[in-house]
Amino acid sequence: MSTGVLTERYVHEVVRRLPADQRDDVAQELRATIADTIDGRGGDHRTAEREVLGELGDPVRYAAQYTERPLVLIGPDLYPAYVRVLVTLLAGVLPALSLGLALLEVADGGGPGAALRVGAGTLIGVGAQLVAAVTVVFAVTERIRYRRGTTGERWTPDELPDVPQQDRGGAAALAAVAWDVLLFALIVWQHTAEPYRADDGRQVEVLNPDLWSGWLWPVLAGLAGLAVVGVARVAGQGWTVRLAGWYALAHAAFTLPLAWVLYRQELFNPDFLADAKTLWESQESAYGGAALIVLAIGVTSVAKAYRTALR
């Protein structure tokens, strides 16, 4: 039994929406069904393959047969398109818009607190409006189509996306582990070595020594967790949903305390800042911008890990 590129793309789009313990069996069964149907038709293999896949229909709807999830929110013809539009808007456009507005607030001198409020308000408010607007548009379209007795364009295999390259935990994963370990070591080293020499000859830490009584410990624990998850990713040759969950927890332990310390402008040693004050002409904007960047990187990294694991 041999399958073509279109078949593999179709099978991938179906099984990635199924529980992990069903994917291998369903993929094998679906490949066999498609191959047998193609062989039974004879003629040109590629033409028969396109015909068979076209008759099977949209892989989103086909996968719903296995999960027993009824596609009734909008209607079976429009529901796949409805989901794709929502995912594109909520996972792509909305985060970019929220981050952009937050950065504009910082640039206008609104401060990090105001920027965080703007970003969070945009995520919640605009996100709810997008969901409502898209749902209304698709619901109205469904009813117009029903009254007119028309159907949407038939799904064709040309709409199948390419099978994404699987994450194998290669050089990029090793580089991420090395970065986490290096950052961990640098934080500890600057505390023990006190590397900065002030004008009066004193050796001082770069980071605020008061943080060692509180916030630096979860930051270090998060870095250690990120390194451990990275090693597991390399060993397992890619992301899994469970591993992405641990990655999210480790990133939260690292990112949230760090962003809070930046927001409160307590990350750096006051003695170091006083001696290097020429580097901090706009200290509030620098701290606020850094806090937003840390949060944005954390959210983006976790989202990417989950997206890769769910492929």
matplotlib code that plots the C-alpha trace (Angstrom):
import matplotlib.pyplot as plt

x = [0.0, 1.5, 0.0, 0.6, 1.5, -2.1, -3.1, -0.4, -1.5, -5.1, -4.3, -2.2, -5.0, -7.4, -5.3, -3.8, -7.3, -7.7, -6.6, -3.0, -3.9, -6.1, -3.9, -1.8, -4.7, -6.9, -4.0, -3.4, -7.0, -7.6, -4.6, -5.8, -9.3, -8.0, -5.5, -8.1, -10.7, -8.1, -7.0, -10.6, -11.2, -8.2, -7.0, -4.6, -3.6, -3.3, -6.7, -8.3, -6.6, -8.0, -11.4, -11.4, -10.1, -12.7, -15.5, -14.2, -14.6, -13.0, -10.6, -12.0, -15.5, -14.1, -12.1, -15.3, -16.7, -14.1, -14.3, -18.2, -18.2, -21.2, -20.4, -23.6, -22.5, -22.8, -23.5, -21.5, -20.6, -19.4, -18.1, -14.5, -14.1, -15.6, -13.0, -10.1, -11.1, -11.4, -8.0, -6.3, -7.8, -7.4, -4.0, -2.4, -4.0, -5.2, -1.9, 0.0, -2.6, -2.5, 1.3, 1.5, -1.0, 0.9, 4.2, 2.6, 1.3, 4.9, 6.2, 3.6, 4.9, 2.0, 4.2, 4.3, 1.2, -0.9, 0.6, -0.3, -3.8, -4.1, -2.7, -4.9, -8.0, -7.4, -7.0, -10.3, -12.4, -11.4, -11.2, -14.8, -15.9, -14.1, -15.7, -19.2, -18.7, -17.4, -20.1, -22.9, -21.5, -21.2, -24.6, -26.3, -24.5, -25.7, -29.3, -29.1, -27.7, -30.4, -33.3, -31.8, -31.2, -27.6, -24.5, -21.0, -18.2, -17.2, -14.1, -11.2, -7.8, -6.1, -7.0, -4.8, -1.8, 1.6, 2.6, 4.7, 8.2, 8.2, 10.2, 13.1, 14.7, 17.9, 20.4, 17.8, 16.7, 20.3, 21.0, 17.9, 19.2, 22.7, 21.2, 19.1, 22.1, 24.3, 21.7, 21.4, 25.2, 25.5, 22.9, 24.7, 28.1, 27.3, 26.1, 29.2, 31.8, 30.4, 31.9, 31.2, 33.8, 32.4, 34.2, 35.1, 36.7, 33.9, 32.9, 29.1, 26.5, 24.7, 21.4, 19.6, 21.0, 17.6, 16.0, 17.9, 15.5, 12.5, 12.0, 15.2, 14.5, 11.5, 13.3, 16.2, 13.8, 12.1, 15.4, 16.3, 12.9, 13.3, 16.7, 15.3, 12.4, 14.8, 16.9, 13.7, 12.7, 16.0, 15.9, 12.4, 13.1, 10.3, 7.4, 4.5, 1.4, 2.5, 6.0, 4.6, 2.6, 5.7, 7.3, 4.5, 4.8, 8.6, 8.2, 5.6, 7.9, 10.7, 8.7, 6.1, 8.4, 10.9, 8.3, 7.0, 10.4, 11.0, 7.6, 8.5, 12.0, 13.8, 15.9, 19.2, 21.4, 20.7, 24.5, 25.2, 22.5, 23.8, 27.3, 26.2, 23.4, 24.4, 23.0, 19.6, 18.4, 14.8, 14.7, 10.9, 10.5, 13.4, 11.9, 8.4, 9.5, 11.7, 8.8, 6.5, 9.2, 9.7, 6.0, 5.7, 8.6, 7.2, 3.7, 5.1, 7.4, 4.7, 2.2, 4.8, 5.5, 1.8, 1.3, 4.2, 3.0, -0.5, 0.5]
y = [0.0, 3.4, 6.8, 10.1, 13.5, 14.7, 11.6, 12.2, 15.8, 14.9, 12.2, 14.7, 17.2, 14.6, 12.9, 16.1, 16.9, 13.5, 12.4, 11.2, 7.6, 7.4, 9.0, 6.0, 3.6, 6.2, 7.2, 3.6, 2.9, 6.1, 5.5, 1.9, 3.1, 5.8, 3.5, 0.7, 3.1, 4.5, 1.1, 0.1, 2.9, 2.2, 4.8, 7.6, 7.3, 11.1, 11.8, 9.1, 10.3, 13.8, 12.4, 10.2, 13.0, 15.4, 12.9, 12.4, 16.2, 18.7, 17.0, 19.1, 17.6, 14.1, 14.2, 15.2, 11.7, 10.1, 12.6, 12.6, 16.3, 17.7, 20.7, 22.6, 26.0, 27.6, 24.7, 21.8, 23.7, 26.9, 25.7, 24.8, 28.2, 29.8, 28.1, 29.0, 32.7, 32.8, 31.1, 33.5, 36.6, 35.5, 33.8, 36.2, 39.6, 40.2, 39.5, 41.7, 44.5, 44.3, 44.4, 47.3, 49.4, 48.6, 49.7, 52.9, 53.7, 53.3, 55.5, 58.2, 58.2, 56.4, 54.2, 50.4, 50.1, 52.0, 49.9, 46.6, 47.8, 48.8, 45.5, 43.4, 45.6, 45.1, 41.3, 41.0, 43.7, 43.4, 39.6, 39.4, 41.8, 39.7, 36.5, 38.1, 39.8, 36.7, 34.5, 36.9, 37.2, 33.4, 32.8, 35.4, 33.9, 30.4, 31.5, 33.4, 30.3, 28.1, 30.4, 30.6, 26.9, 27.4, 25.6, 26.8, 25.9, 22.3, 21.5, 20.3, 18.8, 22.0, 23.5, 21.0, 22.7, 21.2, 18.8, 20.9, 19.9, 18.1, 19.6, 17.2, 19.1, 19.9, 22.7, 25.4, 23.4, 22.8, 26.6, 27.4, 25.0, 26.6, 30.1, 29.1, 27.6, 30.5, 33.0, 31.0, 31.0, 34.7, 35.6, 33.5, 34.7, 38.4, 37.8, 36.0, 37.9, 41.4, 42.2, 46.0, 48.3, 51.7, 55.0, 54.8, 51.3, 49.3, 46.0, 45.9, 43.5, 44.5, 43.1, 44.3, 42.2, 42.5, 40.3, 37.3, 37.4, 36.8, 37.3, 35.9, 32.4, 31.7, 33.3, 30.9, 28.0, 28.9, 29.0, 25.6, 24.3, 25.6, 23.9, 20.6, 20.8, 21.7, 18.6, 16.5, 18.0, 17.1, 13.6, 13.0, 14.7, 17.2, 18.7, 16.9, 18.5, 17.4, 18.7, 22.0, 22.2, 21.9, 24.4, 26.9, 26.4, 26.9, 30.0, 31.4, 30.9, 32.8, 35.4, 36.7, 37.5, 39.1, 41.2, 42.3, 43.2, 45.2, 46.9, 48.0, 49.1, 46.9, 44.7, 46.5, 47.4, 51.1, 51.5, 50.2, 52.6, 55.6, 55.0, 54.2, 56.8, 58.0, 54.7, 55.4, 58.8, 57.5, 54.8, 54.5, 53.9, 51.5, 49.4, 49.5, 48.5, 45.7, 44.3, 44.2, 42.6, 39.9, 39.1, 39.1, 36.7, 34.4, 34.3, 33.8, 31.0, 29.1, 29.5, 28.3, 25.2, 24.3, 25.0, 22.7, 20.0, 20.0, 19.6]
z = [0.0, -1.0, -0.4, -2.2, -0.9, -0.9, 1.1, 3.7, 4.0, 4.4, 7.0, 9.0, 9.0, 10.4, 13.0, 14.5, 15.8, 17.6, 21.0, 20.9, 21.7, 18.6, 16.1, 14.9, 14.5, 12.7, 10.4, 9.5, 8.9, 6.9, 4.7, 4.0, 3.1, 0.8, -0.9, -1.4, -2.8, -5.3, -6.4, -6.9, -9.4, -11.6, -14.1, -13.3, -9.6, -9.0, -10.5, -8.5, -5.3, -5.8, -6.4, -3.3, -1.0, -2.4, -1.6, 1.9, 2.4, 4.7, 7.2, 10.1, 9.5, 8.9, 12.2, 14.1, 13.2, 15.4, 18.3, 18.2, 18.5, 16.6, 14.4, 15.1, 16.4, 12.9, 10.6, 9.1, 5.9, 7.5, 10.8, 9.7, 8.1, 11.3, 13.5, 11.2, 11.1, 14.9, 15.4, 13.0, 14.7, 18.4, 18.1, 15.6, 15.1, 18.7, 20.6, 18.1, 18.5, 22.3, 22.4, 19.9, 21.9, 25.1, 23.6, 22.3, 25.8, 27.1, 24.3, 25.2, 28.8, 30.3, 32.4, 32.7, 34.8, 32.3, 29.4, 31.1, 31.7, 28.0, 26.8, 29.1, 28.3, 24.6, 24.9, 26.9, 25.3, 21.7, 22.0, 23.1, 20.4, 17.7, 18.9, 18.9, 15.5, 13.7, 15.2, 14.1, 10.6, 10.2, 11.7, 9.4, 6.4, 7.4, 7.6, 4.3, 2.6, 4.1, 2.9, -0.6, -0.7, -1.7, -0.5, -0.1, -2.4, -2.2, -0.4, -2.6, -1.8, -3.0, 0.4, 2.3, 3.9, 3.7, 6.5, 8.9, 9.7, 13.0, 15.9, 16.7, 19.5, 17.5, 17.6, 18.5, 21.5, 22.6, 22.2, 24.4, 27.1, 26.9, 27.2, 30.3, 32.0, 31.2, 32.5, 35.7, 36.1, 35.4, 38.1, 40.7, 39.6, 39.8, 43.3, 44.5, 42.5, 42.7, 39.3, 39.0, 40.5, 41.5, 41.3, 45.0, 44.5, 46.0, 44.4, 44.0, 42.4, 39.3, 40.5, 43.6, 46.5, 48.3, 45.7, 47.2, 50.1, 47.7, 44.0, 42.6, 43.9, 41.7, 38.8, 39.3, 39.8, 36.6, 34.7, 36.1, 35.1, 31.6, 31.3, 32.5, 30.1, 27.3, 28.0, 28.0, 24.7, 23.1, 24.6, 23.4, 20.0, 20.1, 22.1, 23.6, 25.1, 28.6, 28.1, 26.8, 30.0, 32.2, 29.9, 30.6, 34.4, 34.2, 32.1, 34.5, 37.4, 35.5, 33.6, 36.1, 39.0, 36.6, 35.0, 38.4, 39.6, 36.4, 36.9, 40.4, 39.2, 41.7, 39.4, 39.6, 42.6, 43.6, 44.1, 40.6, 39.1, 41.1, 39.7, 36.2, 36.1, 32.6, 31.3, 32.7, 31.6, 31.2, 33.8, 34.0, 30.3, 30.2, 33.0, 31.6, 28.2, 29.5, 31.6, 28.5, 26.4, 29.0, 29.2, 25.4, 25.0, 27.6, 26.1, 22.6, 23.6, 25.4, 22.6, 20.1, 22.2, 22.4, 18.7, 17.8, 20.2, 18.8, 15.2]

ax = plt.figure().add_subplot(projection="3d")
ax.plot(x, y, z, "-o")
ax.set_aspect("equal")
plt.show()
